[in-house]
């Protein structure tokens, strides 16, 4: 087989495996999340009006995008990911950075005189690093937001008991608490000041911060404004529930620490050993890249690595 065609096929396979692994790790919405969506309602019909009222334009402007950018798969999901990560960098510069890293990966492979089939793999890996960084930044931001929610809900509850309205309580959170919760609650406060109903503004929060606790909060407020009741007491209960979940989550993390460390060691040993052998004795390990049987063995090893990563992830992940 042509070495160039083989390298392209291997690079495509690696990209598909990495993308599939990312989808598996991100996970699908649970039954409880779907139930909360059905209770709080849909906001898709009024998304255009809400976006037009924001102080900051969307990260990716479709009206000014180039034709090749419009052909990117799952454009709405990428736009939502970029917004959830809250990156202060223009999306065009972000794409330029990803392309530059891919070029650096290919150049480094050529400089080190690696086998031609490894060059597209290195380029694809470095080019995908900015997008992996987006996912990690999004998760870290959501985790910080949820950790700040109990204090924020207690502050809103005290404001309601003092005679303030819900919008005023959200404004107090935006003024008194640090980011990221101050930015999101401040955005809700500004949206309702500009004419958007507070229910729609809260549904927008649930879309930007896809966390179970946020959906509990949004659902409670939407239901209370439709049926009535003591919202301050409901917010206090939700804050107490979030604190208890954090305590249980801490216990789970301590119990699964050994499994997570074992998974890291087991997944890092094969590629580390391969790199060490190639550095010390390239002729010995080069048979894996120059013979058909060696290429098949590498492909099987890569598939087993992905399967092992998914299995370990399923074992050590306990939802609280």
C-alpha positions as YAML, in Angstrom:
chain: A
units: angstrom
residues:
- id: 1
  name: UNK
  ca: [0.00, 0.00, 0.00]
- id: 2
  name: UNK
  ca: [1.12, 3.54, -0.71]
- id: 3
  name: UNK
  ca: [2.78, 4.96, 2.48]
- id: 4
  name: UNK
  ca: [1.13, 8.35, 1.96]
- id: 5
  name: UNK
  ca: [-2.34, 6.79, 1.65]
- id: 6
  name: UNK
  ca: [-1.65, 4.64, 4.68]
- id: 7
  name: UNK
  ca: [-0.62, 7.66, 6.74]
- id: 8
  name: UNK
  ca: [-3.79, 9.53, 5.75]
- id: 9
  name: UNK
  ca: [-5.96, 6.56, 6.72]
- id: 10
  name: UNK
  ca: [-4.23, 6.18, 10.07]
- id: 11
  name: UNK
  ca: [-4.54, 9.90, 10.79]
- id: 12
  name: UNK
  ca: [-8.27, 9.83, 9.95]
- id: 13
  name: UNK
  ca: [-8.79, 6.79, 12.18]
- id: 14
  name: UNK
  ca: [-7.03, 8.46, 15.10]
- id: 15
  name: UNK
  ca: [-9.12, 11.61, 14.74]
- id: 16
  name: UNK
  ca: [-12.32, 9.54, 14.67]
- id: 17
  name: UNK
  ca: [-11.24, 7.57, 17.74]
- id: 18
  name: UNK
  ca: [-10.35, 10.73, 19.68]
- id: 19
  name: UNK
  ca: [-13.65, 12.35, 18.70]
- id: 20
  name: UNK
  ca: [-15.62, 9.28, 19.72]
- id: 21
  name: UNK
  ca: [-13.78, 9.12, 23.03]
- id: 22
  name: UNK
  ca: [-14.56, 12.79, 23.64]
- id: 23
  name: UNK
  ca: [-18.26, 12.20, 22.97]
- id: 24
  name: UNK
  ca: [-18.30, 9.26, 25.35]
- id: 25
  name: UNK
  ca: [-16.53, 11.19, 28.10]
- id: 26
  name: UNK
  ca: [-18.83, 14.17, 27.72]
- id: 27
  name: UNK
  ca: [-21.84, 11.90, 28.10]
- id: 28
  name: UNK
  ca: [-25.47, 12.27, 27.14]
- id: 29
  name: UNK
  ca: [-28.12, 14.04, 29.21]
- id: 30
  name: UNK
  ca: [-29.48, 11.90, 32.01]
- id: 31
  name: UNK
  ca: [-33.16, 11.17, 32.62]
- id: 32
  name: UNK
  ca: [-33.28, 13.74, 35.41]
- id: 33
  name: UNK
  ca: [-31.84, 16.45, 33.14]
- id: 34
  name: UNK
  ca: [-34.41, 15.68, 30.43]
- id: 35
  name: UNK
  ca: [-37.16, 15.83, 33.06]
- id: 36
  name: UNK
  ca: [-35.96, 19.22, 34.26]
- id: 37
  name: UNK
  ca: [-35.93, 20.46, 30.66]
- id: 38
  name: UNK
  ca: [-39.53, 19.40, 30.24]
- id: 39
  name: UNK
  ca: [-40.53, 21.20, 33.45]
- id: 40
  name: UNK
  ca: [-38.69, 24.44, 32.74]
- id: 41
  name: UNK
  ca: [-39.76, 24.60, 29.09]
- id: 42
  name: UNK
  ca: [-37.94, 25.34, 25.88]
- id: 43
  name: UNK
  ca: [-36.27, 28.61, 24.98]
- id: 44
  name: UNK
  ca: [-35.44, 27.96, 21.33]
- id: 45
  name: UNK
  ca: [-38.30, 30.12, 20.04]
- id: 46
  name: UNK
  ca: [-36.94, 33.23, 21.77]
- id: 47
  name: UNK
  ca: [-33.21, 32.64, 21.44]
- id: 48
  name: UNK
  ca: [-32.79, 35.25, 18.71]
- id: 49
  name: UNK
  ca: [-34.36, 38.02, 20.82]
- id: 50
  name: UNK
  ca: [-32.23, 37.09, 23.83]
- id: 51
  name: UNK
  ca: [-28.99, 37.03, 21.88]
- id: 52
  name: UNK
  ca: [-29.74, 40.43, 20.36]
- id: 53
  name: UNK
  ca: [-29.99, 41.95, 23.83]
- id: 54
  name: UNK
  ca: [-26.59, 40.82, 25.05]
- id: 55
  name: UNK
  ca: [-23.86, 43.32, 25.67]
- id: 56
  name: UNK
  ca: [-21.25, 41.02, 24.15]
- id: 57
  name: UNK
  ca: [-21.69, 39.62, 20.62]
- id: 58
  name: UNK
  ca: [-21.57, 35.85, 20.06]
- id: 59
  name: UNK
  ca: [-18.15, 34.28, 19.82]
- id: 60
  name: UNK
  ca: [-18.74, 33.19, 16.21]
- id: 61
  name: UNK
  ca: [-20.65, 35.56, 13.92]
- id: 62
  name: UNK
  ca: [-22.25, 33.57, 11.11]
- id: 63
  name: UNK
  ca: [-23.00, 36.69, 9.06]
- id: 64
  name: UNK
  ca: [-19.29, 37.49, 8.76]
- id: 65
  name: UNK
  ca: [-17.90, 33.95, 8.69]
- id: 66
  name: UNK
  ca: [-16.04, 32.65, 5.71]
- id: 67
  name: UNK
  ca: [-17.55, 29.95, 3.53]
- id: 68
  name: UNK
  ca: [-15.12, 27.29, 4.74]
- id: 69
  name: UNK
  ca: [-15.97, 28.10, 8.36]
- id: 70
  name: UNK
  ca: [-19.67, 27.64, 7.65]
- id: 71
  name: UNK
  ca: [-18.95, 24.07, 6.58]
- id: 72
  name: UNK
  ca: [-17.61, 23.06, 9.98]
- id: 73
  name: UNK
  ca: [-19.61, 20.17, 11.51]
- id: 74
  name: UNK
  ca: [-21.87, 20.88, 14.50]
- id: 75
  name: UNK
  ca: [-21.36, 24.64, 14.33]
- id: 76
  name: UNK
  ca: [-23.97, 25.41, 16.99]
- id: 77
  name: UNK
  ca: [-22.30, 23.04, 19.44]
- id: 78
  name: UNK
  ca: [-18.91, 24.64, 18.82]
- id: 79
  name: UNK
  ca: [-20.37, 28.10, 19.34]
- id: 80
  name: UNK
  ca: [-22.02, 26.99, 22.58]
- id: 81
  name: UNK
  ca: [-18.78, 25.38, 23.78]
- id: 82
  name: UNK
  ca: [-16.81, 28.54, 23.06]
- id: 83
  name: UNK
  ca: [-19.36, 30.63, 24.95]
- id: 84
  name: UNK
  ca: [-19.48, 28.24, 27.91]
- id: 85
  name: UNK
  ca: [-15.70, 28.28, 28.18]
- id: 86
  name: UNK
  ca: [-15.84, 32.11, 28.38]
- id: 87
  name: UNK
  ca: [-12.70, 32.68, 26.31]
- id: 88
  name: UNK
  ca: [-11.67, 36.29, 25.82]
- id: 89
  name: UNK
  ca: [-10.05, 35.52, 22.46]
- id: 90
  name: UNK
  ca: [-11.60, 36.12, 19.05]
- id: 91
  name: UNK
  ca: [-12.65, 32.86, 17.42]
- id: 92
  name: UNK
  ca: [-10.66, 33.61, 14.25]
- id: 93
  name: UNK
  ca: [-7.48, 33.88, 16.32]
- id: 94
  name: UNK
  ca: [-8.41, 30.66, 18.08]
- id: 95
  name: UNK
  ca: [-8.70, 28.86, 14.73]
- id: 96
  name: UNK
  ca: [-5.38, 30.34, 13.61]
- id: 97
  name: UNK
  ca: [-3.79, 29.01, 16.80]
- id: 98
  name: UNK
  ca: [-5.20, 25.51, 16.18]
- id: 99
  name: UNK
  ca: [-3.94, 25.50, 12.58]
- id: 100
  name: UNK
  ca: [-0.52, 26.79, 13.68]
- id: 101
  name: UNK
  ca: [-0.21, 24.01, 16.27]
- id: 102
  name: UNK
  ca: [-1.10, 21.41, 13.64]
- id: 103
  name: UNK
  ca: [1.59, 22.84, 11.36]
- id: 104
  name: UNK
  ca: [4.10, 22.76, 14.22]
- id: 105
  name: UNK
  ca: [3.27, 19.10, 14.84]
- id: 106
  name: UNK
  ca: [3.97, 18.24, 11.21]
- id: 107
  name: UNK
  ca: [7.16, 20.30, 11.16]
- id: 108
  name: UNK
  ca: [8.50, 18.69, 14.34]
- id: 109
  name: UNK
  ca: [7.79, 15.24, 12.94]
- id: 110
  name: UNK
  ca: [9.64, 16.12, 9.75]
- id: 111
  name: UNK
  ca: [12.58, 17.59, 11.69]
- id: 112
  name: UNK
  ca: [12.91, 14.49, 13.86]
- id: 113
  name: UNK
  ca: [12.61, 12.30, 10.74]
- id: 114
  name: UNK
  ca: [9.76, 10.29, 12.17]
- id: 115
  name: UNK
  ca: [7.98, 7.70, 10.01]
- id: 116
  name: UNK
  ca: [5.65, 9.34, 7.53]
- id: 117
  name: UNK
  ca: [2.61, 7.66, 9.06]
- id: 118
  name: UNK
  ca: [3.25, 9.36, 12.42]
- id: 119
  name: UNK
  ca: [3.38, 12.90, 11.03]
- id: 120
  name: UNK
  ca: [-0.38, 13.36, 10.42]
- id: 121
  name: UNK
  ca: [-1.10, 11.82, 13.82]
- id: 122
  name: UNK
  ca: [1.14, 14.38, 15.55]
- id: 123
  name: UNK
  ca: [-0.34, 17.24, 13.52]
- id: 124
  name: UNK
  ca: [-3.91, 16.15, 14.31]
- id: 125
  name: UNK
  ca: [-3.11, 15.76, 18.01]
- id: 126
  name: UNK
  ca: [-1.55, 19.21, 18.37]
- id: 127
  name: UNK
  ca: [-4.29, 20.79, 16.24]
- id: 128
  name: UNK
  ca: [-6.95, 19.30, 18.53]
- id: 129
  name: UNK
  ca: [-5.26, 20.49, 21.74]
- id: 130
  name: UNK
  ca: [-6.98, 23.95, 21.74]
- id: 131
  name: UNK
  ca: [-10.38, 22.26, 21.50]
- id: 132
  name: UNK
  ca: [-9.51, 19.91, 24.35]
- id: 133
  name: UNK
  ca: [-8.47, 23.01, 26.30]
- id: 134
  name: UNK
  ca: [-11.91, 24.51, 25.62]
- id: 135
  name: UNK
  ca: [-13.60, 21.43, 27.07]
- id: 136
  name: UNK
  ca: [-11.38, 21.48, 30.16]
- id: 137
  name: UNK
  ca: [-11.94, 25.21, 30.66]
- id: 138
  name: UNK
  ca: [-15.69, 24.74, 30.32]
- id: 139
  name: UNK
  ca: [-15.73, 21.95, 32.91]
- id: 140
  name: UNK
  ca: [-13.56, 23.94, 35.33]
- id: 141
  name: UNK
  ca: [-15.79, 26.99, 34.96]
- id: 142
  name: UNK
  ca: [-18.97, 24.97, 35.53]
- id: 143
  name: UNK
  ca: [-17.41, 23.34, 38.59]
- id: 144
  name: UNK
  ca: [-16.51, 26.74, 40.05]
- id: 145
  name: UNK
  ca: [-20.01, 28.04, 39.28]
- id: 146
  name: UNK
  ca: [-21.71, 25.13, 41.07]
- id: 147
  name: UNK
  ca: [-19.37, 25.49, 44.05]
- id: 148
  name: UNK
  ca: [-20.46, 29.14, 44.41]
- id: 149
  name: UNK
  ca: [-24.19, 28.39, 44.06]
- id: 150
  name: UNK
  ca: [-25.00, 27.66, 47.75]
- id: 151
  name: UNK
  ca: [-23.69, 31.04, 48.90]
- id: 152
  name: UNK
  ca: [-25.40, 32.79, 45.99]
- id: 153
  name: UNK
  ca: [-28.76, 31.13, 46.68]
- id: 154
  name: UNK
  ca: [-28.53, 32.01, 50.36]
- id: 155
  name: UNK
  ca: [-27.81, 35.62, 49.41]
- id: 156
  name: UNK
  ca: [-30.83, 35.71, 47.10]
- id: 157
  name: UNK
  ca: [-32.97, 34.12, 49.83]
- id: 158
  name: UNK
  ca: [-31.92, 36.76, 52.38]
- id: 159
  name: UNK
  ca: [-32.66, 39.48, 49.87]
- id: 160
  name: UNK
  ca: [-36.16, 38.08, 49.30]
- id: 161
  name: UNK
  ca: [-36.82, 37.95, 53.06]
- id: 162
  name: UNK
  ca: [-35.65, 41.56, 53.36]
- id: 163
  name: UNK
  ca: [-38.31, 42.65, 50.87]
- id: 164
  name: UNK
  ca: [-36.29, 42.82, 47.66]
- id: 165
  name: UNK
  ca: [-37.45, 41.32, 44.39]
- id: 166
  name: UNK
  ca: [-35.88, 38.37, 42.66]
- id: 167
  name: UNK
  ca: [-34.17, 40.57, 40.07]
- id: 168
  name: UNK
  ca: [-32.71, 42.73, 42.83]
- id: 169
  name: UNK
  ca: [-31.40, 39.64, 44.59]
- id: 170
  name: UNK
  ca: [-29.70, 38.47, 41.40]
- id: 171
  name: UNK
  ca: [-28.16, 41.92, 41.05]
- id: 172
  name: UNK
  ca: [-26.77, 41.67, 44.58]
- id: 173
  name: UNK
  ca: [-25.09, 38.38, 43.69]
- id: 174
  name: UNK
  ca: [-23.52, 40.04, 40.64]
- id: 175
  name: UNK
  ca: [-22.14, 42.83, 42.82]
- id: 176
  name: UNK
  ca: [-21.05, 40.90, 45.91]
- id: 177
  name: UNK
  ca: [-19.71, 37.58, 44.64]
- id: 178
  name: UNK
  ca: [-16.68, 36.73, 42.46]
- id: 179
  name: UNK
  ca: [-16.65, 35.29, 38.96]
- id: 180
  name: UNK
  ca: [-17.95, 33.21, 37.28]
- id: 181
  name: UNK
  ca: [-21.27, 33.31, 39.10]
- id: 182
  name: UNK
  ca: [-21.23, 37.10, 39.28]
- id: 183
  name: UNK
  ca: [-20.91, 37.33, 35.48]
- id: 184
  name: UNK
  ca: [-23.78, 34.93, 34.82]
- id: 185
  name: UNK
  ca: [-26.15, 36.44, 37.38]
- id: 186
  name: UNK
  ca: [-25.20, 39.91, 36.19]
- id: 187
  name: UNK
  ca: [-26.07, 38.84, 32.66]
- id: 188
  name: UNK
  ca: [-29.51, 37.70, 33.85]
- id: 189
  name: UNK
  ca: [-29.99, 41.03, 35.64]
- id: 190
  name: UNK
  ca: [-29.05, 43.01, 32.53]
- id: 191
  name: UNK
  ca: [-31.23, 40.89, 30.26]
- id: 192
  name: UNK
  ca: [-34.35, 41.44, 32.35]
- id: 193
  name: UNK
  ca: [-33.54, 45.17, 32.52]
- id: 194
  name: UNK
  ca: [-33.50, 45.20, 28.71]
- id: 195
  name: UNK
  ca: [-36.97, 43.67, 28.48]
- id: 196
  name: UNK
  ca: [-36.41, 39.92, 28.44]
- id: 197
  name: UNK
  ca: [-38.58, 38.05, 30.92]
- id: 198
  name: UNK
  ca: [-36.70, 36.66, 33.88]
- id: 199
  name: UNK
  ca: [-37.92, 33.14, 33.04]
- id: 200
  name: UNK
  ca: [-36.28, 33.30, 29.61]
- id: 201
  name: UNK
  ca: [-33.11, 34.79, 31.11]
- id: 202
  name: UNK
  ca: [-32.92, 31.93, 33.61]
- id: 203
  name: UNK
  ca: [-33.45, 29.36, 30.86]
- id: 204
  name: UNK
  ca: [-30.54, 30.96, 29.05]
- id: 205
  name: UNK
  ca: [-28.45, 30.44, 32.19]
- id: 206
  name: UNK
  ca: [-29.37, 26.74, 32.18]
- id: 207
  name: UNK
  ca: [-28.16, 26.50, 28.57]
- id: 208
  name: UNK
  ca: [-24.87, 28.29, 29.24]
- id: 209
  name: UNK
  ca: [-24.16, 26.34, 32.43]
- id: 210
  name: UNK
  ca: [-25.33, 22.76, 31.78]
- id: 211
  name: UNK
  ca: [-25.32, 21.49, 35.36]
- id: 212
  name: UNK
  ca: [-27.99, 19.60, 37.28]
- id: 213
  name: UNK
  ca: [-27.96, 22.05, 40.20]
- id: 214
  name: UNK
  ca: [-28.49, 25.03, 37.89]
- id: 215
  name: UNK
  ca: [-31.48, 23.31, 36.31]
- id: 216
  name: UNK
  ca: [-32.95, 22.64, 39.76]
- id: 217
  name: UNK
  ca: [-32.63, 26.34, 40.51]
- id: 218
  name: UNK
  ca: [-34.16, 27.44, 37.20]
- id: 219
  name: UNK
  ca: [-37.01, 24.93, 37.47]
- id: 220
  name: UNK
  ca: [-37.79, 26.03, 41.04]
- id: 221
  name: UNK
  ca: [-37.95, 29.71, 40.07]
- id: 222
  name: UNK
  ca: [-40.04, 29.09, 36.93]
- id: 223
  name: UNK
  ca: [-42.53, 26.88, 38.77]
- id: 224
  name: UNK
  ca: [-42.73, 29.26, 41.74]
- id: 225
  name: UNK
  ca: [-43.46, 32.27, 39.55]
- id: 226
  name: UNK
  ca: [-46.28, 30.33, 37.92]
- id: 227
  name: UNK
  ca: [-47.85, 28.78, 41.02]
- id: 228
  name: UNK
  ca: [-46.65, 30.94, 43.93]
- id: 229
  name: UNK
  ca: [-45.00, 29.91, 47.19]
- id: 230
  name: UNK
  ca: [-42.09, 30.77, 49.44]
- id: 231
  name: UNK
  ca: [-39.20, 31.07, 47.00]
- id: 232
  name: UNK
  ca: [-36.69, 31.96, 49.74]
- id: 233
  name: UNK
  ca: [-37.30, 28.66, 51.52]
- id: 234
  name: UNK
  ca: [-36.99, 26.74, 48.24]
- id: 235
  name: UNK
  ca: [-33.66, 28.42, 47.47]
- id: 236
  name: UNK
  ca: [-32.35, 27.59, 50.95]
- id: 237
  name: UNK
  ca: [-33.25, 23.92, 50.45]
- id: 238
  name: UNK
  ca: [-31.55, 23.82, 47.06]
- id: 239
  name: UNK
  ca: [-28.40, 25.40, 48.53]
- id: 240
  name: UNK
  ca: [-28.37, 22.88, 51.37]
- id: 241
  name: UNK
  ca: [-28.85, 20.03, 48.88]
- id: 242
  name: UNK
  ca: [-25.90, 21.24, 46.80]
- id: 243
  name: UNK
  ca: [-23.67, 21.37, 49.90]
- id: 244
  name: UNK
  ca: [-24.63, 17.82, 50.85]
- id: 245
  name: UNK
  ca: [-23.89, 16.63, 47.32]
- id: 246
  name: UNK
  ca: [-20.43, 18.20, 47.51]
- id: 247
  name: UNK
  ca: [-19.75, 16.35, 50.75]
- id: 248
  name: UNK
  ca: [-20.76, 13.03, 49.23]
- id: 249
  name: UNK
  ca: [-18.76, 13.82, 46.09]
- id: 250
  name: UNK
  ca: [-15.66, 14.43, 48.20]
- id: 251
  name: UNK
  ca: [-16.04, 11.02, 49.82]
- id: 252
  name: UNK
  ca: [-16.47, 9.38, 46.41]
- id: 253
  name: UNK
  ca: [-13.35, 11.13, 45.09]
- id: 254
  name: UNK
  ca: [-11.30, 9.84, 48.01]
- id: 255
  name: UNK
  ca: [-12.57, 6.28, 47.55]
- id: 256
  name: UNK
  ca: [-11.88, 6.24, 43.80]
- id: 257
  name: UNK
  ca: [-8.44, 7.92, 43.99]
- id: 258
  name: UNK
  ca: [-6.63, 4.59, 43.75]
- id: 259
  name: UNK
  ca: [-8.62, 3.57, 40.67]
- id: 260
  name: UNK
  ca: [-7.97, 6.88, 38.94]
- id: 261
  name: UNK
  ca: [-4.22, 6.66, 39.62]
- id: 262
  name: UNK
  ca: [-4.14, 3.08, 38.35]
- id: 263
  name: UNK
  ca: [-5.95, 4.15, 35.19]
- id: 264
  name: UNK
  ca: [-3.45, 6.93, 34.54]
- id: 265
  name: UNK
  ca: [-0.50, 4.57, 34.98]
- id: 266
  name: UNK
  ca: [-1.99, 1.81, 32.83]
- id: 267
  name: UNK
  ca: [-2.93, 4.18, 30.00]
- id: 268
  name: UNK
  ca: [0.39, 6.03, 29.98]
- id: 269
  name: UNK
  ca: [2.69, 3.01, 30.08]
- id: 270
  name: UNK
  ca: [2.23, 1.67, 26.50]
- id: 271
  name: UNK
  ca: [2.88, 4.96, 24.64]
- id: 272
  name: UNK
  ca: [5.71, 5.84, 27.04]
- id: 273
  name: UNK
  ca: [7.35, 2.46, 26.49]
- id: 274
  name: UNK
  ca: [6.92, 2.82, 22.72]
- id: 275
  name: UNK
  ca: [8.55, 6.26, 22.75]
- id: 276
  name: UNK
  ca: [11.43, 5.02, 24.94]
- id: 277
  name: UNK
  ca: [12.11, 2.01, 22.70]
- id: 278
  name: UNK
  ca: [11.99, 4.17, 19.57]
- id: 279
  name: UNK
  ca: [14.47, 6.61, 21.11]
- id: 280
  name: UNK
  ca: [16.92, 3.99, 22.34]
- id: 281
  name: UNK
  ca: [16.65, 1.41, 19.54]
- id: 282
  name: UNK
  ca: [14.78, 2.76, 16.49]
- id: 283
  name: UNK
  ca: [15.73, -0.20, 14.28]
- id: 284
  name: UNK
  ca: [14.17, -2.69, 16.68]
- id: 285
  name: UNK
  ca: [10.90, -0.82, 17.14]
- id: 286
  name: UNK
  ca: [10.78, 0.35, 13.53]
- id: 287
  name: UNK
  ca: [9.41, -3.03, 12.46]
- id: 288
  name: UNK
  ca: [6.06, -1.97, 13.89]
- id: 289
  name: UNK
  ca: [5.87, 0.85, 11.34]
- id: 290
  name: UNK
  ca: [7.51, -0.78, 8.33]
- id: 291
  name: UNK
  ca: [5.77, -4.17, 8.20]
- id: 292
  name: UNK
  ca: [2.06, -4.90, 7.58]
- id: 293
  name: UNK
  ca: [1.84, -7.03, 10.71]
- id: 294
  name: UNK
  ca: [3.39, -4.28, 12.81]
- id: 295
  name: UNK
  ca: [0.91, -1.71, 11.51]
- id: 296
  name: UNK
  ca: [-1.98, -4.04, 12.34]
- id: 297
  name: UNK
  ca: [-0.60, -4.56, 15.83]
- id: 298
  name: UNK
  ca: [-0.36, -0.79, 16.37]
- id: 299
  name: UNK
  ca: [-3.95, -0.33, 15.18]
- id: 300
  name: UNK
  ca: [-5.22, -3.06, 17.51]
- id: 301
  name: UNK
  ca: [-3.22, -1.58, 20.39]
- id: 302
  name: UNK
  ca: [-4.72, 1.86, 19.76]
- id: 303
  name: UNK
  ca: [-8.26, 0.45, 19.75]
- id: 304
  name: UNK
  ca: [-7.60, -1.48, 22.97]
- id: 305
  name: UNK
  ca: [-6.22, 1.69, 24.58]
- id: 306
  name: UNK
  ca: [-9.44, 3.54, 23.79]
- id: 307
  name: UNK
  ca: [-11.59, 0.65, 25.04]
- id: 308
  name: UNK
  ca: [-9.54, 0.47, 28.23]
- id: 309
  name: UNK
  ca: [-9.87, 4.21, 28.80]
- id: 310
  name: UNK
  ca: [-13.66, 4.03, 28.39]
- id: 311
  name: UNK
  ca: [-13.88, 1.03, 30.73]
- id: 312
  name: UNK
  ca: [-11.77, 2.69, 33.44]
- id: 313
  name: UNK
  ca: [-13.78, 5.90, 33.06]
- id: 314
  name: UNK
  ca: [-17.02, 3.99, 33.57]
- id: 315
  name: UNK
  ca: [-15.68, 2.20, 36.63]
- id: 316
  name: UNK
  ca: [-14.37, 5.24, 38.50]
- id: 317
  name: UNK
  ca: [-17.20, 7.62, 37.55]
- id: 318
  name: UNK
  ca: [-19.94, 7.64, 40.18]
- id: 319
  name: UNK
  ca: [-22.70, 10.19, 39.71]
- id: 320
  name: UNK
  ca: [-23.87, 11.93, 42.86]
...
